[in-house]
Amino acid sequence: MAIVIIGRGAVDVPPHLFNIKGILKTENIGLEKVIANIVSNPTIRVLVVCGKEEFGHFPGEAIQALKRNGMDEHHRIIGTRSAIPFLCELPPEAVKRFQDQVEVVDLLDISHVQELVAYDPIYEFDQGSRERLIATLIELSSGHYQPFAAEPVMVRSKALTGEGTRIAKELHLASDEFISPMLRLPSDGLNTDMGLILISEEFGVILEPLQGLVLSVPSVELALRLRTYLMGV
Amino acid sequence: MFKFQTVQREVLIGGVKFGGQPGRRRTVLVGSLFYPRHTVVRDPQKGLLDEGRMSERLDRYLSVADSCQCPSALMLYAESCEAARRYLEAVCDRVPGPLFLDSGSAEVRLAFLRQAEEMGLLDRVIYNTINAGLSPEETEALRSSPPRNAVVLAFNPRGDDVKGRIYMLESGDELLPQGLVETAEGLDIKNLLLDVAVTSPQQNAGSALRAIMVAKAKWGLPTGCALHNAVECLDLGGTDDPKEARRHVDSSAVAVSMMAGADYVVYGPLEYAKRTMPVATFTDLMLSQSVHDL
């Protein structure tokens, strides 16, 4: 039994009711880590998605869409409103395994879906949400799930092995750098459709030519998607 | 032209600053002295020198460094412990700035270092190099008496591409238990310079140029190279005047390295300073103009 909480939600749940619990903030690298964890452990047969859905990222919706539709040949999750739903580091077999291995139980609270004013807020589950989660877990624990009858799928990716805070910081900095030219007056600088220059895919180093900036990113592919999303180029 | 998002560390060694953003600092030029078959050396085992010839060469070197206002350093190469001592004595009061201590023998490198310590030169000297061939004995000797400054060499016998070089620095690439940067830091060496290990054009020397950018993006440490090594191995037999052609290629190699972001460039024998320093000064000027609004 795995519990994924959308956003930085906190909830106290009796430990015998689950095997692993964690938070999810993004529909790309964050979700990739969740999937990589799940498919590496065939004993996880149920993924309970709870917490408050986040506007824009829609990571909860992305999980449902991935389970239902999978991803296309560009590693984009099919059929979701999420902002940058690319699982660049996951091989198709890992996604297929996720679809086959786990049942996704949706306990998401969508009544709070709104653009968040505060950056990355921490929230507590209200009493009703907590009780609903515990009741569901008790009901599921009587289900006698057997381990998935196949070897674990191991996803090896440099982009996913970094420490979460560092990955988030690098993406945050990259986003700032992509956006800053848009904040200038058009007459104040170059404005072209030029792409990023690749220096090293292996080590995640790119050159943003508009500003002549050498950037470190957790995944070059994701940085490209992020820039396209943010700048529309 | 470009700048690095990663903060670039600047270190001061022997009064010369290494490292920083391209175009916003002068590139340090490193010339070699007492290298094999150098005509100022009369006996490489005893370290006997042709004093007159050496003095004349050093005067010319200092003159061009002064006229170009070029931050500069010397790479001293010794073949014996005795020679190491004599070379340091011959140069330390004659030439200002950093002195790289180089030898093919670990014993001589360590003797160089001990001699420098005895002469009170530890701040000025740079141990060349911490590399994949570091033995347990050399490691222990360095641990008990670490240099203040050292070059970490990215040479990787398993891979001559960018990945090979960076993995050697980052993880040891399964040849070593850890990356060489971590090894050097563990030895308590205060100032590290990275060298992306140029070999020959047949051994993918050009990939060292891109490794400079990757290394500076990853660690922000002062990073340089000796692209001169690749020029030495270049076959120029088809040209009218191979000797003359090689001089031009050698000078160009300095500019090429600087355009890749090198913080320091090892340009070969110090006699080449008269050609390479004007090239470096011009390239630094162009780089500074190109990034002034970055």
Boltz contact constraints between the chains, C-beta under 6 A:
constraints:
  - contact:
      token1: [A, 199]
      token2: [B, 213]
      max_distance: 6.0
  - contact:
      token1: [A, 200]
      token2: [B, 162]
      max_distance: 6.0
  - contact:
      token1: [A, 200]
      token2: [B, 214]
      max_distance: 6.0
  - contact:
      token1: [A, 202]
      token2: [B, 163]
      max_distance: 6.0
  - contact:
      token1: [A, 203]
      token2: [B, 166]
      max_distance: 6.0
  - contact:
      token1: [A, 203]
      token2: [B, 214]
      max_distance: 6.0
  - contact:
      token1: [A, 205]
      token2: [B, 214]
      max_distance: 6.0
  - contact:
      token1: [A, 205]
      token2: [B, 217]
      max_distance: 6.0
  - contact:
      token1: [A, 207]
      token2: [B, 2]
      max_distance: 6.0
  - contact:
      token1: [A, 212]
      token2: [B, 1]
      max_distance: 6.0
  - contact:
      token1: [A, 212]
      token2: [B, 2]
      max_distance: 6.0
  - contact:
      token1: [A, 212]
      token2: [B, 3]
      max_distance: 6.0
  - contact:
      token1: [A, 212]
      token2: [B, 294]
      max_distance: 6.0
  - contact:
      token1: [A, 213]
      token2: [B, 3]
      max_distance: 6.0
  - contact:
      token1: [A, 213]
      token2: [B, 5]
      max_distance: 6.0
  - contact:
      token1: [A, 214]
      token2: [B, 2]
      max_distance: 6.0
  - contact:
      token1: [A, 214]
      token2: [B, 4]
      max_distance: 6.0
  - contact:
      token1: [A, 214]
      token2: [B, 217]
      max_distance: 6.0
  - contact:
      token1: [A, 215]
      token2: [B, 5]
      max_distance: 6.0
  - contact:
      token1: [A, 216]
      token2: [B, 217]
      max_distance: 6.0
